[in-house]
Amino acid sequence: MFNAHFPDVDVDVKNGANLLDRLVKDIVTESETFHVEHFLPLLTTYIRRTNPYIRQLLVGWITVLDSVPDISMIDYLPDFLDGLFNMLSDSNREIRQAADSALSDFLKEVRLATTVEFGPLVSILVNQCLSKDRLNRLTAITWIEELIHHPYSGGDAVLPHHSEVLGAILYCISDSEQQICLVAERTNADLLSLVRDTRGDFQLAPLLETLTDKFMTKDDVPTKMASLRWINMLLEKRRGDMTEFVSQLLPVLLKTLSDASDAVVLFTLQVLARISLGDGGGPLDEEGNNASVVLSNKGETAESHDNNIHCGLLRGKKDEKHFRLVINAILGLFASDRMLLENRGSLVVRKLCVLLDAESVYMLMAEVLSSSCEVSSSSRDEGFVSEDVEKGPNAESEKEDDSPPIKFSMEFVSTMVQTLSLILLTASELHGLRVLLANAFELKEEHDYSKETSPGDEHLGTRNSVQVFESLFLCWSHSPVSTFSLCLLARAYGVAFALVQRFSELEVSVGT
């Protein structure tokens, strides 16, 4: 009947086939000896045919068999689900409507089923999310959303397939159809919450491979933001296990700092900051605040304010190895991309100071710049950067004990110091560091600066503030104006006066 009569062009033959079809359906629905297992091979053979008459016949049979109480068609759903989805893009409207109705009924049954074979279903749905047809993509992503919320699996049944499901979601999240985007965003949030809250074990490697692949192949903001939220969550949840993937993530994250979207850049910096912390840091709310440390104006004491100067929003103990790796990578990126330094340098530094803390960020940057400045004649060429920096951090660069120090040109170090100095003097995010430096020295008494003055004319402040000043002073010396500004900020007026005297002996030239 499938092959010979139903597709026949003769009207009488088709009418006879329709009549026969109805009679056979009546016999099957009333029979107690019908074995659906014997019917399935025929169904799976013809389900991929594109003939509209065969498709119409098959949808009708699937619907009829599903209505029989003694037949559980959901047990055989993977055998014909893909065929039903393909009918959604049929040129015949009646076939599309029939297939859509059948899929809606099966989705309701899946939602209520106590056992569902997730593996085959996920593979079919992921492929359908990549379909060129709008209805296929919308229906497939809706099915995935329901599977994540399946009441009898608790969501954990999706975990073995999380990377495939995530890939499909990220593909749809930037869809040209707004309705598909909305469903994909909800589904992504649900899957992220599922993985974040689960106590079950899941593999990181497939997830990160999917995320980095989407980073490299798609340029849209929604996909990048969704991928960053995933990486951020994984660092927060399993920071220790993520260590082995840092070398894989860093080049991708560094490339994203050049993105045209400020939102993408800011979220990338949050991820880089989490990499710098041994425990990944605490959770941040939608505004980027750490809810666990938000204090009311009335309840904030002077002691708590002082402690906040030395802390960022992501509170946690820094992983010195990865903190240094991140700072080295960012400085290396600035050295190789001066336009990025000019356009985004201030944003990057300020955001890192907020997320971590300005004191540690500035001290480490100063240390790296000072210790890695190349003074040999070969490094005096403008823009020189060591080969290691240009390539960026990799797995080998994590072995810091045996690796040679990164070297920058004198010109770059001077430019970077001027940038850091300007940020330190003007950015509101660095107010705490300015307060710290202002207390580094205290005048013993008023002095007559017409007389010789030395740094010993000031009282030393706290040990921490003096260490910060000394660390910055060593690096800032690569830019005379920046050094002088630092001394005025720290109220080291004796040192500042000595610098002015020294400047008077120098020949003034462009760039001095």
BAVO-176065 format. One record per atom (N, C-alpha, C): x, y, z; residue in three letters. Coordinates in steps of 0.2 Angstrom, whole numbers, plus 5000, padded with zeros to 4 digits. Layout:
N
XYZALA ...
# end
This chain:
512
500449945000MET 500050005000MET 500450065000MET 501050065004PHE 501450125004PHE 501750144998PHE 502050084994ASN 502450094988ASN 502050094982ASN 501450054982ALA 501150044975ALA 500550084974ALA 500150094979HIS 499450124978HIS 499350194980HIS 499650204986PHE 499450274989PHE 499750334985PHE 500350324982PRO 500650374978PRO 500350384971PRO 499950334969ASP 499750324963ASP 499350394960ASP 499450414954VAL 499150474952VAL 498450464950VAL 498250404949ASP 497550394947ASP 497050404953ASP 496550444952VAL 496050464957VAL 495750404960VAL 495450354956ASP 495150304959ASP 495550254963ASP 496150244960VAL 496650204964VAL 496850244971VAL 496950304971LYS 497050344977LYS 496450334982LYS 495850344979ASN 495250334984ASN 495250264987ASN 495350214983GLY 495350154985GLY 495850134990GLY 496450164989ALA 497050164994ALA 496850195001ALA 496450255000ASN 496250285007ASN 495750245010ASN 495250215007LEU 494750175010LEU 495150115013LEU 495550085010LEU 495950025012LEU 496350045019LEU 496650105018ASP 497050135024ASP 496550135030ASP 495950165029ARG 495550175035ARG 495250105038ARG 495150055033LEU 494949995036LEU 495549955040LEU 496149965037VAL 496649935041VAL 496749965048VAL 496750035048LYS 496750065054LYS 496250045059LYS 495650035057ASP 495150005061ASP 495249945064ASP 495549895060ILE 495649825062ILE 496249835067ILE 496749875066VAL 497349875070VAL 497149905077VAL 496749955077THR 496549985084THR 496049935088THR 495749895084GLU 495249845088GLU 495549785089GLU 496149765086SER 496449705087SER 496849705094SER 496949645097GLU 497349635103GLU 497949595101GLU 498049575095THR 498649545093THR 499149575089THR 498949645088PHE 499449685083PHE 500149695087PHE 500649685083HIS 501349695086HIS 501649755083HIS 501749805086VAL 502049865083VAL 502749855081VAL 503049805085GLU 503749795083GLU 503849775076GLU 503349735073HIS 503349715066HIS 503149775061HIS 502849825064PHE 502649875059PHE 503249935059PHE 503649935064LEU 504149985064LEU 504649985059LEU 504949925057PRO 505449925051PRO 505149955045PRO 504449945044LEU 504149975038LEU 504150055039LEU 503950075045LEU 503850145046LEU 504550175046LEU 505050145048THR 505750185048THR 506050185041THR 505750135037THR 505950135030THR 505650185026THR 505050205027TYR 504750255023TYR 504650325026TYR 504950325032ILE 504850395036ILE 505350445033ILE 505850425029ARG 506250475026ARG 506050495019ARG 505550465016ARG 505350475010ARG 505050545009ARG 505150585004THR 504850655003THR 504250654999THR 503950594997ASN 503350594993ASN 502750624998ASN 502350674996PRO 501850705001PRO 501350655003PRO 501150604998TYR 500650565000TYR 500850505005TYR 501450485004ILE 501750435009ILE 501850475016ILE 502050535016ARG 502150575022ARG 501450575026ARG 500950595022GLN 500350605025GLN 500050545028GLN 500150485024LEU 499950425027LEU 500350405033LEU 500950415033LEU 501350395039LEU 501150435045LEU 501050505045VAL 500850545050VAL 500250515053VAL 499750495049GLY 499150475051GLY 499250405055GLY 499650365052TRP 499750295056TRP 500050315063TRP 500550355063ILE 500950365069ILE 500450395074ILE 499950445072THR 499450475076THR 498950415079THR 498750375074VAL 498250325076VAL 498550275081VAL 499150255080LEU 499450205084LEU 499650235091LEU 499750295091ASP 499950335098ASP 499250335102ASP 498750335098SER 498050345102SER 497850275105SER 498150225103VAL 497950155105VAL 498250145113VAL 497750135117PRO 498050135124PRO 498550075126PRO 498550025122ASP 498949965123ASP 499649975120ASP 499750025116ILE 500350035112ILE 500650095114ILE 501250095116SER 501650145119SER 502150165113SER 501950215109MET 502350235104MET 502950275106MET 502950305112ILE 503550345115ILE 504150305116ILE 504050235117ASP 504550195117ASP 504950185111ASP 504650195105TYR 504950195099TYR 505150265096TYR 505050315100LEU 505050385097LEU 505750395093LEU 506350375096PRO 506950395092PRO 506950365085PRO 506550315083ASP 506550285077ASP 506150325071ASP 505750365074PHE 505350405069PHE 505350485070PHE 505650505076LEU 505650575078LEU 505950615072LEU 506550595070ASP 506950635065ASP 506450645059ASP 506150595057GLY 505650595051GLY 505150645052GLY 504850645058LEU 504250695059LEU 504550765059LEU 505150775062PHE 505450845061PHE 505550865054PHE 505750825050ASN 505950835043ASN 505250855039ASN 504750835042MET 504050845039MET 503850925040MET 504150955045LEU 503951025047LEU 504151065041LEU 504651045037SER 504851095032SER 504551075025SER 504051025025ASP 503751005019ASP 503351065016ASP 503351065009SER 503051115006SER 502251115007SER 501951055008ASN 501251045009ASN 501051075016ASN 500651115017ARG 500451145023ARG 500051095028ARG 499651055025GLU 499351005029GLU 499850955032GLU 500350935028ILE 500850895031ILE 501250925037ILE 501350985036ARG 501751025041ARG 501251035047ARG 500651045047GLN 500251055052GLN 500150985056GLN 500050925052ALA 499950865055ALA 500650845059ALA 501150855056ALA 501850835059ALA 501950885066ALA 501750945065ASP 501850985071ASP 501350965077ASP 500750945075SER 500250925080SER 500450855083SER 500750815079ALA 501050745082ALA 501650765086ALA 502050805084LEU 502650825089LEU 502450855095LEU 501950895095SER 501650925101SER 501350875106SER 501050825103ASP 500750775107ASP 501250725110ASP 501750715106PHE 502350675109PHE 502750715114PHE 502750775114LEU 503150815119LEU 502750815125LEU 502150815125LYS 501750805131LYS 501850745134LYS 501850685130GLU 501950625133GLU 502650615136GLU 503150645133VAL 503850645135VAL 503850675142VAL 503550735143ARG 503550775149ARG 503250725155ARG 502750685153LEU 502450645159LEU 502750575159LEU 503250555155ALA 503550485155ALA 503950485161ALA 503950425164THR 504450415170THR 505150395167THR 505150365161THR 505850345159THR 505850375151THR 506450405150VAL 506550435143VAL 507250415141VAL 507350395135GLU 507950375132GLU 508250445129GLU 508650475133PHE 508850545132PHE 509350545126PHE 509850495126GLY 510350495121GLY 510150505114GLY 509750455111PRO 509550465104PRO 509150525103PRO 508750545108LEU 508350605107LEU 508750665106LEU 509250675111VAL 509650735111VAL 510050735104VAL 510250685101SER 510650685095SER 510250715089SER 509550685089ILE 509150715084ILE 508950785085ILE 508850805091LEU 508650875092LEU 509250925091LEU 509850905093VAL 510350945091VAL 510450955084VAL 510350905080ASN 510450915072ASN 509850955070ASN 509250955073GLN 508750995070GLN 508851065072GLN 509151075077CYS 509351145079CYS 509751185074CYS 510051145070LEU 510551175065LEU 510151175058LEU 509551155058SER 509151155052SER 509051225049SER 508951235042LYS 508851295039LYS 508151325040LYS 507751275042ASP 507051295042ASP 506851325049ASP 506551375049ARG 506351405056ARG 505951365060ARG 505451335058LEU 504951295062LEU 505351235065LEU 505851205061ASN 506251145064ASN 506651175070ASN 506951225069ARG 507451255074ARG 507051275081ARG 506451305080LEU 506051325085LEU 505751265089LEU 505551215085THR 505251155089THR 505751115092THR 506351115089ALA 506951075092ALA 507151105099ALA 507251175099ILE 507551205105ILE 506951205110ILE 506351205108THR 505751195113THR 505851125116THR 505951075112TRP 506051005115TRP 506651005120TRP 507151035118ILE 507751035123ILE 507551065129ILE 507251125129GLU 507051155135GLU 506651115140GLU 506151075137GLU 505751025141GLU 506150975143GLU 506650945140LEU 507050895142LEU 507450915148LEU 507650975148ILE 508050995154ILE 507651005160ILE 507051015159HIS 506551025165HIS 506150955166HIS 506350905163HIS 506050835164HIS 505950825171HIS 505350815174PRO 505250805181PRO 505550745184PRO 505550685180TYR 505750625183TYR 506550615182TYR 506850655179SER 507650645178SER 507950695183SER 507650745185GLY 507950795189GLY 508450835185GLY 508450825178GLY 508950865174GLY 509650825173GLY 509750785178ASP 510450745178ASP 510550705172ASP 509950685169ALA 509950635163ALA 510250675157ALA 510250745157VAL 510550775152VAL 511250785152VAL 511550785158LEU 512250795160LEU 512750755155LEU 512650695153PRO 513150665149PRO 513150695142PRO 512550735140HIS 512550755134HIS 512550835134HIS 512850865139HIS 512850935140HIS 513150975135HIS 513750945132SER 514150985127SER 513750995121SER 513450935119GLU 513050935112GLU 512450985113GLU 512150975119VAL 511551025120VAL 511751095120VAL 512351115123LEU 512551185124LEU 512751205117LEU 513051165113GLY 513251185106GLY 512551205102GLY 512051165103ALA 511451185099ALA 511151245102ALA 511151255108ILE 510851315111ILE 511251375109ILE 511951375109LEU 512351435107LEU 512251445100LEU 512051395096TYR 511951415089TYR 511251445088TYR 510751435092CYS 510151465091CYS 510051535095CYS 510551545099ILE 510451605104ILE 510551665100ILE 510851665094SER 510951725090SER 510551715083SER 510051675084ASP 509651665078ASP 509251735075ASP 509151735069SER 508851795066SER 508151795068SER 507851745070GLU 507151745072GLU 507151755080GLU 506751815082GLN 506751835089GLN 506451785093GLN 505951745091GLN 505651695095GLN 506151635097GLN 506551615092ILE 507051565093ILE 507551595098ILE 507751655098CYS 508251685102CYS 507951685109CYS 507351705110LEU 507051705117LEU 507051635120LEU 506851585116VAL 506851515119VAL 507551495120VAL 507951505116ALA 508651485117ALA 509051515123ALA 508851575124GLU 509151615130GLU 508851585137GLU 508251565137ARG 507951535143ARG 508251465144ARG 508251425138THR 508551365138THR 509251365141THR 509651415138ASN 510351415141ASN 510451435148ASN 509951475151ALA 509951495158ALA 509751435162ALA 509351395159ASP 509151335163ASP 509651285163ASP 510051275158LEU 510551225157LEU 511151245162LEU 511251305162LEU 511851335166LEU 511651325173LEU 511051335175SER 510851325182SER 510851255184SER 510651215179LEU 510751135181LEU 511451115182LEU 511851135178VAL 512551115179VAL 512851145185VAL 512751215186ARG 512951245192ARG 512751215198ARG 512151195199ASP 511851165205ASP 511851095206ASP 512051055200THR 512050985201THR 512650955206THR 512450905209ARG 513050865213ARG 513350815209ARG 513050795203GLY 513350745199GLY 513950765196GLY 514350715193ASP 514950725190ASP 514850745183ASP 515250785180PHE 515150795173PHE 515850815170PHE 515950805164GLN 516650815161GLN 516750895158GLN 517250925160LEU 517350995158LEU 517650995151LEU 518050945149ALA 518350955142ALA 517850965136ALA 517350925136PRO 516850935130PRO 516551005131PRO 516351025137LEU 516051085137LEU 516451145135LEU 517151145137LEU 517551195136LEU 517751195128LEU 517751135125GLU 517951135118GLU 517351165114GLU 516751155116THR 516151185113THR 516151265114THR 516351285120LEU 516351355121LEU 516851395117LEU 517451365117THR 518051395114THR 517851395106THR 517551345104ASP 517451335097ASP 516951395095ASP 516451405099LYS 515951455097LYS 516251525098LYS 516751535102PHE 517151595103PHE 517451615096PHE 517751565094MET 518251575088MET 517851575081MET 517251545081THR 516851545075THR 516251595074THR 516051625080LYS 515451665079LYS 515651735082LYS 515451785079ASP 515651855081ASP 515151895085ASP 514551865085ASP 513951905088ASP 514051905096ASP 513751965098VAL 513851975106VAL 513451925110VAL 512851905108PRO 512451865112PRO 512851795114PRO 513151765108THR 513451705109THR 514051715113THR 514451765112LYS 515051775116LYS 514851785124LYS 514351825125MET 514151835132MET 513951775135MET 513551735132ALA 513251665134ALA 513851625136ALA 514351625131SER 514951575132SER 515351605138SER 515451665139LEU 515851695145LEU 515451675151LEU 514751675151ARG 514451665158ARG 514551585159ARG 514651545154TRP 514751475156TRP 515451465159TRP 515951495156ILE 516651495158ILE 516651525165ILE 516351575166ASN 516351615173ASN 516051565178ASN 515551535176MET 515151485181MET 515651425183MET 515951395177LEU 516351345178LEU 516951355183LEU 517251415182LEU 517851435186LEU 517551445193LEU 516951475194GLU 516751485201GLU 516551415204GLU 516351365200LYS 516051305203LYS 516651255204LYS 517151255199ARG 517651195199ARG 518351235197ARG 518551285201ARG 519151315200ARG 519751275199ARG 519751225204GLY 520351175204GLY 520451135198GLY 519851105195ASP 519851065190ASP 519951105183ASP 519851175183MET 519851215178MET 520651235176MET 521051225181THR 521751245180THR 522051215174THR 521951155172GLU 522251125167GLU 522051145160GLU 521451185160PHE 521251215154PHE 521351295153PHE 521751315158VAL 521951385158VAL 522351405151VAL 522751365150SER 523151375144SER 522751375137SER 522251335137GLN 521751335132GLN 521351395131GLN 521151425137LEU 520651475138LEU 520951545136LEU 521551555139LEU 521951625139LEU 521951655132LEU 522251615127PRO 522251645120PRO 521551675118PRO 521051635119VAL 520351655117VAL 520151715120VAL 520251715127LEU 520051775131LEU 520351835129LEU 521051825128LEU 521451885126LEU 521151915119LEU 521051875115LYS 520751895108LYS 520151935109LYS 519751915114THR 519051945115THR 519152015118THR 519652025121LEU 519752095124LEU 519752145118LEU 519852125112SER 519852175106SER 519152175103SER 518652145107ASP 517952145104ASP 517652215104ASP 517252235099ALA 516952295099ALA 516452315104ALA 516152265107SER 515752275113SER 516052275120SER 515852335123ASP 516152345130ASP 515952295135ASP 515252265134ALA 515052215138ALA 515452155138ALA 515652135132VAL 516052075131VAL 516652085134VAL 516952145133VAL 517652155136VAL 517652155144VAL 517152185147LEU 517052185154LEU 516952115157LEU 516552075153PHE 516452005156PHE 517051965155PHE 517451975150THR 518051935149THR 518551955154THR 518552015156LEU 518952035162LEU 518752005169LEU 518151995169GLN 517851955175GLN 518151885175GLN 518151855169VAL 518351785169VAL 519151785170VAL 519451825167LEU 520251835169LEU 520351845176LEU 519951885179ALA 520051895186ALA 519951835190ALA 519451795188ARG 519351725192ARG 519851675191ARG 520151675185ILE 520751635184ILE 521351655189ILE 521351715191SER 521951745195SER 521851725202SER 521251695204LEU 521051675211LEU 521051605212LEU 521351585217GLY 521351515219GLY 520751475219GLY 520251515222ASP 519551485223ASP 519051505218ASP 519251545213GLY 518751575208GLY 518451635210GLY 518451655217GLY 518051715219GLY 517351695220GLY 517051745224GLY 516351735225GLY 515851755220GLY 515251735220PRO 514751755215PRO 514651835215PRO 514451855209LEU 514351925208LEU 513651935205LEU 513251985207ASP 512551995205ASP 512552025198ASP 511952045195GLU 511952065188GLU 512352135187GLU 512352175193GLU 512652235192GLU 513452235193GLU 513652175194GLY 514352165195GLY 514652175203GLY 514152165207ASN 514252175214ASN 514252115218ASN 514752105223ASN 514752045227ASN 514252055233ASN 513752015232ALA 513152025237ALA 513352015244ALA 513851975245SER 514151955252SER 514452005255SER 514752055252VAL 515152105255VAL 514752175254VAL 514152185252VAL 513852245251VAL 513652265258VAL 513852325260LEU 513652355267LEU 513252415266LEU 512852425271SER 512452485271SER 512852545273SER 512652605271ASN 513052665273ASN 513052675280ASN 512552655284LYS 512552665291LYS 512952615295LYS 512952555292GLY 513352495295GLY 514052495294GLY 514352535289GLU 515052525287GLU 515452565292GLU 515952525295THR 516352555300THR 517052575296THR 517452615300ALA 518052645297ALA 518552585296ALA 518452535300GLU 518952475299GLU 518752435293GLU 518052425292SER 517852395286SER 518052425280SER 518052495280HIS 518252535274HIS 518952525272HIS 519352525278ASP 520052515276ASP 520252445273ASP 519852395276ASN 519952325273ASN 519752325266ASN 519252365264ASN 518952365257ASN 519452385252ASN 519952435254ILE 520452465250ILE 520852405247ILE 520952355251HIS 521452295249HIS 521052235246HIS 520452245245CYS 520052195242CYS 519652215236CYS 519552165231GLY 519152175225GLY 518452145226GLY 518052155221LEU 517352125222LEU 517452045222LEU 517852015218LEU 517951945219LEU 518451935224LEU 518151915230ARG 518551905236ARG 518851835236ARG 519451825237GLY 519751765238GLY 520451765237GLY 520851715239LYS 521551715239LYS 521751705232LYS 522251745231LYS 522551745224LYS 522951685223LYS 522951655217ASP 523351605214ASP 523951645211ASP 524451645215GLU 525051695212GLU 525251675205GLU 525351605204LYS 525551585198LYS 525151605192LYS 524451595193HIS 523951615187HIS 523851695187HIS 523951725193PHE 523851795193PHE 524351825189PHE 524951805190ARG 525551825186ARG 525451815179ARG 525251755177LEU 525151725170LEU 524651775167LEU 524151795170VAL 523651835167VAL 523851905166VAL 524251935171ILE 524552005170ILE 525052005165ILE 525451955165ASN 525951945159ASN 525651945152ASN 525051905152ALA 524751895146ALA 524451965143ALA 524152005148ILE 523852065146ILE 524352115144ILE 524952125148LEU 525452165146LEU 525752145139LEU 525852085138GLY 526052065132GLY 525552075126GLY 524952075127LEU 524452095122LEU 524452175121LEU 524552215126PHE 524652285125PHE 525252295121PHE 525852265123ALA 526452275119ALA 526352255112ALA 526052205110SER 525952185103SER 525352225099SER 524952255103ASP 524352285100ASP 524252355103ASP 524652405101ARG 524652475104ARG 523952505103ARG 523552495098MET 522952525097MET 522452495103MET 522552435105LEU 522152415110LEU 522352445117LEU 522952455118LEU 523152495124LEU 522852565124LEU 522852595118GLU 522652665118GLU 521852665119GLU 521552625116ASN 520752625116ASN 520452585122ASN 520752535124ARG 520452495129ARG 520952485136ARG 521552515135GLY 521952505141GLY 521752525147GLY 521452585148SER 521152615154SER 520552575156SER 520152555152LEU 519552505154LEU 519852445157LEU 520252415154VAL 520552345156VAL 520852355163VAL 521252405164VAL 521652415170VAL 521152425176VAL 520652475175ARG 520252495180ARG 519752435182ARG 519552395177LYS 519052345179LYS 519452295183LYS 520052275181LEU 520452225185LEU 520552255192LEU 520652315193CYS 520752345199CYS 520152335204CYS 519552345200VAL 518952335204VAL 518752265206VAL 518952215201LEU 518752145202LEU 519252115207LEU 519852135207LEU 520352105211LEU 520552155217LEU 521052195216ASP 521152255220ASP 521752295217ASP 521652355217ALA 522152405214ALA 522852395216ALA 522852385223GLU 523552375226GLU 523952315223GLU 523652255222SER 524052195220SER 524152205212SER 523652235209VAL 523652235202VAL 524252285200VAL 524252345203TYR 524752395201TYR 525452365203TYR 525552335209MET 526152315211MET 526452255207MET 525952215205LEU 526252155200LEU 526452185193LEU 526052225191MET 526152255184MET 526852295185MET 526952335190ALA 527552375191ALA 528152325191ALA 528052265195GLU 528552215196GLU 528752185189GLU 528252165185VAL 528352135179VAL 528752185174VAL 528452245174LEU 528752295169LEU 529452305171LEU 529652315178SER 530352335180SER 530752275178SER 530552215180SER 531052155180SER 531152135172SER 530652145168SER 530652125161SER 530852175156SER 531052235158CYS 531352285154CYS 531952265151CYS 532052265144GLU 532652245141GLU 533052305140GLU 533652305142VAL 534052365142VAL 534652355137VAL 534652305134SER 535152295129SER 535052325122SER 535552335118SER 535452375112SER 534952345107SER 534852275107SER 534452245103SER 533752255105SER 533552275111SER 532852285113SER 532652355113SER 533052405110ARG 532952475110ARG 532552495104ARG 532452445099ASP 532052455094ASP 531252465096ASP 530952515093GLU 530252535095GLU 529852475094GLU 529452465099GLY 528952415099GLY 529152345100GLY 529852335102PHE 530052265103PHE 529752225108PHE 529552165107VAL 529252125112VAL 529552055110VAL 529652025116SER 529951955115SER 529451905112SER 529751855108GLU 529351805105GLU 528851775109GLU 529051765115ASP 528551725120ASP 527951765121ASP 528051835122VAL 527451875123VAL 526951885117VAL 527251885111GLU 526851895105GLU 526451835104GLU 526751775105LYS 526351715105LYS 525851705110LYS 525951745116GLY 525451735121GLY 525651675125GLY 525251665131PRO 525451615136PRO 525151545133PRO 525551495134ASN 525351425132ASN 525551385138ASN 525451315136ALA 525551265142ALA 526251265144ALA 526751285140GLU 527451285142GLU 527551345146GLU 527251395145SER 527351465149SER 527151455156SER 526751405158GLU 526551395165GLU 527051365169GLU 527551345166LYS 528151315170LYS 528651375171LYS 528451415175GLU 528751475176GLU 529451475179GLU 529551415183ASP 530151415187ASP 530751405182ASP 530651375176ASP 531251365171ASP 531151415165ASP 530651445165SER 530551495159SER 530951555160SER 531251585154PRO 531551655155PRO 531051705156PRO 531251765159PRO 530751815160PRO 530651845153PRO 529951875153ILE 529751905147ILE 530051975147ILE 530251995141LYS 530652065140LYS 530252115136LYS 530252175138PHE 529852225134PHE 530352275132PHE 530252315127SER 530652375126SER 530552435131SER 531152475131MET 531052525135MET 530552575133MET 530452585127GLU 529852625124GLU 529252605127GLU 529052535127PHE 528452515129PHE 528352525136PHE 528852505140VAL 528852515147VAL 528652585149VAL 528952635146SER 528852705147SER 528152725146SER 527852695140THR 527152715138THR 526652685143THR 526852615145MET 526352585150MET 526352615156MET 526952645159VAL 527052675165VAL 526652745165VAL 526652775159GLN 526252845158GLN 525552825159GLN 525352775155THR 524652755156THR 524352735163THR 524752695166LEU 524552675173LEU 524552735178LEU 525052785177SER 525052845181SER 524452885180SER 524252895174LEU 523652935172LEU 523052905175LEU 522952835175ILE 522452805178ILE 522452815186ILE 523052805188LEU 523052805196LEU 522852875198LEU 523052925194LEU 522952995196LEU 522153015195LEU 521852985191THR 521153015189THR 520552965190THR 520752905190ALA 520152855190ALA 519852845197ALA 519152855197SER 518852845203SER 518952775206SER 519052725202GLU 519152655205GLU 519752645209GLU 520252695208LEU 520852685212LEU 520952735217LEU 520352765220HIS 520352805225HIS 520652775231HIS 520552715233GLY 520852675239GLY 521552675238GLY 521852665232LEU 522552665231LEU 522852725232LEU 522552785230ARG 522752845231ARG 522852865238ARG 522252845242VAL 522252855249VAL 522852825253VAL 522952755250LEU 523552725253LEU 524152755252LEU 524352775246LEU 524952805244LEU 525052875248LEU 524452915249ALA 524452975252ALA 524752975259ALA 524652915262ASN 524852895269ASN 525552865270ASN 525852855264ALA 526552825264ALA 527052865268ALA 527052935267PHE 527452975270PHE 527153035274PHE 527353055280GLU 527053105283GLU 527653155285GLU 527553225284LEU 528053275285LEU 528253275293LEU 528853285295LYS 529053295302LYS 528853365304LYS 529053415299GLU 528853485301GLU 528953515294GLU 528753585294GLU 528853615288GLU 529553635287GLU 529753625281HIS 530453635278HIS 530553695274HIS 531053715274ASP 531253775269ASP 531653735263ASP 531253725257TYR 531453685252TYR 531953715248TYR 532153785250SER 532753815247SER 533353775249SER 533353745254LYS 533953705257LYS 533853635254LYS 534453595255GLU 534453535252GLU 533953485256GLU 533653445253THR 533153405256THR 533253335254THR 533053285258SER 533153215257SER 532553175259SER 532453115256PRO 531853075258PRO 531853065266PRO 532353075269GLY 532253065276GLY 531853115280GLY 531753165277ASP 531353225280ASP 530553205281ASP 530353145279GLU 529753125280GLU 529653065285GLU 529153055288HIS 529052995292HIS 528752945288HIS 528952885289LEU 528752825285LEU 527952815287LEU 527552795283GLY 526852775284GLY 526852705286GLY 526252665285THR 526252595286THR 526752555282THR 526852505284ARG 527352455281ARG 527052445274ARG 526452425273ASN 526152415267ASN 526152465262ASN 525952525264SER 525952585260SER 526652605257SER 527152595262VAL 527852605259VAL 528052555254VAL 527852495255GLN 528052445250GLN 527752455243GLN 527152485244VAL 526752495237VAL 527152555234VAL 527352605238PHE 527652665235PHE 528352645232PHE 528752605236GLU 529352585233GLU 529352545227GLU 528852495226SER 528752455221SER 528552495214SER 528052545215LEU 527852585210LEU 528452635208LEU 528852665213PHE 529352715211PHE 529852675207PHE 530052615208LEU 530552585204LEU 530352575197LEU 529752565196CYS 529452555189CYS 529352625186CYS 529052675190TRP 528852735187TRP 529452775185TRP 530052755187SER 530652795186SER 530852785178SER 530452745174HIS 530552745167HIS 530152805164HIS 529852845168SER 529452905165SER 529552955170SER 529953005169PRO 530153055174PRO 529553095176PRO 529053115172VAL 528453155174VAL 528053105179VAL 527953045177SER 527552995181SER 527852985188SER 528552985188THR 528852985194THR 528753045199THR 528853095196PHE 528653165200PHE 527953165202PHE 527453145198SER 526753145200SER 526653095206SER 527053035205LEU 526952985211LEU 527153015217LEU 527753055217CYS 528053075223CYS 527553135226CYS 527253175222LEU 526753225225LEU 526153185227LEU 525953135224LEU 525353095227LEU 525453065233LEU 526053035234ALA 526253005241ALA 526553055246ALA 526553125244ARG 526753175248ARG 527453165250ARG 527853135246ALA 528553125247ALA 528853195244ALA 528753245247TYR 528953315244TYR 529753315244TYR 530053285248GLY 530853295248GLY 531053255242GLY 530853195240VAL 531053165234VAL 530853205228VAL 530253235228ALA 529953275223ALA 530453335221ALA 530653365227PHE 531053425226PHE 531753405223PHE 532053345226ALA 532653315223ALA 532553305216ALA 532053275213LEU 531953265206LEU 531953325202LEU 531553375205VAL 531553445201VAL 532253465200VAL 532653465206GLN 533353485205GLN 533753445200GLN 533553385200ARG 533953335195ARG 533653355188ARG 533053365187PHE 532753385180PHE 533053445178PHE 533253495182SER 533553555180SER 534253555177SER 534553495178GLU 535253485176GLU 535153445169GLU 534553425167LEU 534553385161LEU 534353425155LEU 534553405149GLU 534353435143GLU 533653415141GLU 533153465141VAL 532453445139VAL 532453435132VAL 532053375130SER 531953355123SER 531253325123SER 531053315117VAL 530353285116VAL 530353215119VAL 529853195123GLY 529853135126GLY 530153125132GLY 530553175135THR 530853175141THR 530353175147THR 
# end
